[in-house]
Amino acid sequence: MNNDLHDAPFDLIFDQATVVDGTGAPSYVADVAISGDRIGMIGDLRDRAAFRRVDSRGLILSPGFIDVHTHQDNALLVGPEMAPSVSQGITGGRAAVRCAPARSA
């Protein structure tokens, strides 16, 4: 199959990443292509075009992690980018954010 969609370059390809997909299956080495905000393809993509490639040999590529019990309430107010969590791969959490006393803006 040789059409424009198939030949269109991906936005990003992670080359030779160790993929831990979160299903409980064993990890495996693969190329992972990104188009926009979606995974476009996983497999041997060495012959596929991309606007950017990242050599990911020896690195783990996995979905984000959810911290099911966090106490980051104050950190959100001090640094809204939540660098301590994001730098560890945490992309979501389950805890109420409340700090008291608080003044209204």
Backbone as numpy.savetxt, mean C-alpha at the origin, in Angstrom:
# Nx Ny Nz CAx CAy CAz Cx Cy Cz
-3.43 -11.28 -28.06 -4.27 -10.10 -28.06 -3.39 -8.87 -28.06
-3.57 -8.00 -29.01 -2.73 -6.82 -29.12 -3.61 -5.60 -29.36
-4.10 -5.03 -28.28 -4.90 -3.82 -28.42 -4.34 -2.72 -27.54
-4.87 -1.51 -27.67 -4.34 -0.36 -26.94 -4.41 -0.55 -25.43
-5.51 -1.15 -24.92 -5.66 -1.33 -23.50 -4.59 -2.29 -22.97
-4.35 -3.37 -23.71 -3.36 -4.35 -23.28 -1.95 -3.76 -23.31
-1.67 -2.90 -24.26 -0.33 -2.34 -24.43 -0.11 -1.05 -23.66
-1.16 -0.49 -23.07 -1.02 0.77 -22.35 -0.07 0.59 -21.17
0.81 1.56 -20.94 1.73 1.43 -19.82 1.01 1.56 -18.48
1.50 0.83 -17.50 0.99 0.97 -16.15 1.59 2.23 -15.53
0.96 2.74 -14.50 1.52 3.89 -13.80 2.80 3.50 -13.06
2.78 2.31 -12.47 3.88 1.87 -11.62 3.96 0.35 -11.63
5.17 -0.17 -11.65 5.37 -1.61 -11.47 6.43 -1.81 -10.39
6.06 -2.62 -9.39 7.02 -3.07 -8.39 7.63 -4.35 -8.94
8.92 -4.33 -9.25 9.59 -5.48 -9.84 10.12 -6.43 -8.77
9.76 -7.71 -8.89 10.32 -8.79 -8.07 10.12 -8.58 -6.57
8.93 -8.13 -6.19 8.59 -7.96 -4.77 8.21 -9.30 -4.17
8.45 -9.46 -2.89 7.93 -10.61 -2.17 6.53 -10.23 -1.72
5.53 -10.88 -2.31 4.13 -10.52 -2.08 3.58 -11.34 -0.91
3.06 -10.64 0.08 2.33 -11.25 1.20 0.93 -10.66 1.07
-0.01 -11.47 0.57 -1.30 -10.91 0.15 -2.37 -10.85 1.23
-2.08 -11.33 2.43 -3.04 -11.22 3.51 -4.07 -12.34 3.57
-3.98 -13.32 2.67 -4.94 -14.42 2.66 -4.51 -15.59 3.53
-3.26 -15.56 3.99 -2.71 -16.69 4.73 -1.91 -17.63 3.85
-1.93 -17.39 2.53 -1.15 -18.20 1.60 0.33 -17.86 1.76
1.22 -18.79 1.38 2.65 -18.49 1.45 3.01 -17.28 0.58
4.05 -16.55 0.99 4.51 -15.42 0.19 5.11 -15.93 -1.12
5.18 -15.05 -2.10 5.75 -15.41 -3.40 6.35 -14.17 -4.04
7.27 -14.37 -4.96 7.92 -13.26 -5.66 7.18 -13.01 -6.97
6.85 -11.75 -7.21 6.13 -11.38 -8.43 6.31 -9.90 -8.70
5.97 -9.51 -9.92 5.87 -8.10 -10.27 4.42 -7.68 -10.02
4.22 -6.48 -9.51 2.87 -5.98 -9.24 2.72 -4.63 -9.92
1.72 -4.55 -10.82 1.47 -3.32 -11.58 0.32 -2.55 -10.97
0.46 -1.23 -10.98 -0.56 -0.32 -10.46 -1.04 0.58 -11.58
-2.35 0.71 -11.70 -2.98 1.66 -12.63 -3.94 2.52 -11.81
-3.63 3.79 -11.73 -4.44 4.67 -10.89 -4.32 4.25 -9.45
-5.46 3.93 -8.81 -5.43 3.49 -7.42 -5.77 2.01 -7.28
-5.55 1.25 -8.34 -5.89 -0.18 -8.36 -4.69 -1.03 -8.78
-4.68 -2.26 -8.29 -3.71 -3.24 -8.78 -4.16 -3.65 -10.17
-3.30 -3.48 -11.15 -3.65 -3.78 -12.53 -3.33 -5.20 -12.94
-2.24 -5.74 -12.40 -1.83 -7.08 -12.80 -0.73 -7.56 -11.84
-0.69 -8.86 -11.62 0.36 -9.48 -10.81 0.92 -10.64 -11.62
2.25 -10.75 -11.66 2.87 -11.84 -12.38 4.23 -11.42 -12.91
4.64 -12.03 -14.01 5.90 -11.70 -14.66 5.62 -10.56 -15.64
5.98 -9.36 -15.26 5.65 -8.16 -16.06 6.89 -7.49 -16.63
7.97 -8.25 -16.76 9.22 -7.64 -17.23 9.10 -7.04 -18.62
8.16 -7.53 -19.45 8.00 -7.00 -20.80 6.91 -5.94 -20.91
6.29 -5.58 -19.78 5.23 -4.58 -19.79 5.80 -3.20 -19.49
5.24 -2.19 -20.11 5.70 -0.81 -19.93 5.08 -0.20 -18.68
5.83 0.71 -18.06 5.33 1.46 -16.91 5.99 2.83 -16.90
5.28 3.81 -16.39 5.85 5.15 -16.27 6.94 5.19 -15.20
6.82 4.29 -14.21 7.83 4.21 -13.14 7.95 2.76 -12.70
9.17 2.34 -12.44 9.43 0.98 -11.94 10.22 1.11 -10.64
9.92 0.22 -9.70 10.63 0.19 -8.42 11.24 -1.19 -8.26
12.56 -1.24 -8.13 13.24 -2.51 -7.89 12.90 -2.93 -6.47
12.11 -3.97 -6.33 11.60 -4.38 -5.02 12.19 -5.70 -4.55
13.29 -6.13 -5.16 13.95 -7.37 -4.73 14.33 -7.26 -3.25
13.94 -8.28 -2.50 14.26 -8.31 -1.07 13.30 -7.51 -0.21
12.27 -6.90 -0.81 11.30 -6.10 -0.06 9.95 -6.79 -0.05
9.18 -6.57 1.00 7.84 -7.14 1.14 6.83 -6.15 0.59
5.88 -6.64 -0.19 4.77 -5.82 -0.69 3.49 -6.47 -0.18
2.71 -5.74 0.57 1.50 -6.29 1.17 0.45 -5.20 1.28
-0.81 -5.62 1.49 -1.85 -4.62 1.71 -1.59 -3.91 3.04
-2.26 -2.79 3.25 -2.12 -2.08 4.51 -2.67 -2.89 5.67
-2.26 -2.54 6.84 -2.70 -3.24 8.04 -3.65 -2.35 8.83
-4.61 -2.96 9.49 -5.54 -2.24 10.34 -5.16 -2.50 11.79
-4.94 -1.44 12.52 -4.65 -1.54 13.94 -5.99 -1.61 14.66
-6.35 -2.79 15.17 -7.69 -2.98 15.72 -7.86 -2.39 17.12
-6.77 -1.97 17.72 -6.89 -1.33 19.04 -5.76 -0.32 19.20
-6.03 0.89 18.83 -5.00 1.91 18.86 -5.29 2.96 19.92
-4.23 3.54 20.41 -4.35 4.67 21.35 -3.56 5.83 20.76
-3.92 6.23 19.58 -3.22 7.29 18.86 -3.99 8.60 18.93
-4.90 8.72 19.86 -5.78 9.88 19.93 -5.01 11.20 19.86
-4.04 11.36 20.75 -3.30 12.61 20.80 -2.39 12.79 19.58
-1.85 11.69 19.05 -0.96 11.77 17.89 -1.67 12.41 16.69
-2.95 12.15 16.55 -3.71 12.72 15.44 -3.74 14.24 15.51
-3.83 14.78 16.71 -3.86 16.23 16.87 -2.48 16.85 16.69
-1.45 16.14 17.11 -0.09 16.65 17.01 0.44 16.55 15.58
0.14 15.45 14.91 0.63 15.22 13.53 -0.44 14.54 12.71
-1.34 15.29 12.07 -2.47 14.70 11.35 -2.08 13.70 10.26
-0.81 13.72 9.82 -0.38 12.76 8.80 -0.20 11.37 9.40
-0.22 11.25 10.72 -0.11 9.98 11.45 1.13 9.18 11.03
2.26 9.86 10.92 3.51 9.22 10.49 3.88 7.98 11.31
3.70 7.95 12.65 4.07 6.74 13.38 3.32 5.50 12.90
2.08 5.66 12.51 1.30 4.52 12.03 1.60 4.21 10.58
1.53 5.21 9.74 1.72 5.02 8.30 3.10 4.44 8.00
4.12 4.86 8.74 5.47 4.36 8.50 5.60 2.87 8.83
4.64 2.32 9.57 4.63 0.90 9.90 3.66 0.12 9.02
3.05 0.79 8.03 2.14 0.10 7.12 0.70 0.08 7.59
0.40 0.79 8.67 -0.97 0.82 9.18 -1.76 1.86 8.39
-2.82 1.40 7.75 -3.62 2.29 6.90 -5.01 2.53 7.45
-5.33 1.95 8.57 -6.63 2.16 9.19 -6.59 1.73 10.64
-7.59 2.14 11.38 -7.62 1.79 12.79 -9.03 1.77 13.33
-9.15 1.19 14.49 -10.46 1.11 15.12 -10.31 1.58 16.55
-10.54 2.85 16.75 -10.55 3.44 18.08 -11.14 4.82 17.95
-11.87 5.21 18.95 -12.43 6.56 18.93 -11.31 7.56 19.17
-11.35 8.66 18.48 -10.39 9.72 18.69 -11.06 10.76 19.56
-10.58 10.87 20.77 -11.15 11.86 21.67 -10.06 12.36 22.60
-9.97 13.63 22.68 -9.02 14.26 23.58 -9.79 15.30 24.39
-9.53 15.33 25.66 -10.20 16.30 26.51 -9.18 16.89 27.45
-9.32 18.10 27.83 -10.33 19.03 27.34 -9.94 19.57 25.97
-10.89 19.90 25.19 -10.65 20.48 23.87 -11.44 21.77 23.74
-10.87 22.73 23.06 -11.56 23.98 22.83 -12.09 24.00 21.42
-13.25 24.57 21.23 -13.79 24.68 19.88 -13.04 25.75 19.12
-12.94 25.57 17.82 -12.18 26.51 16.99 -12.92 27.80 16.77
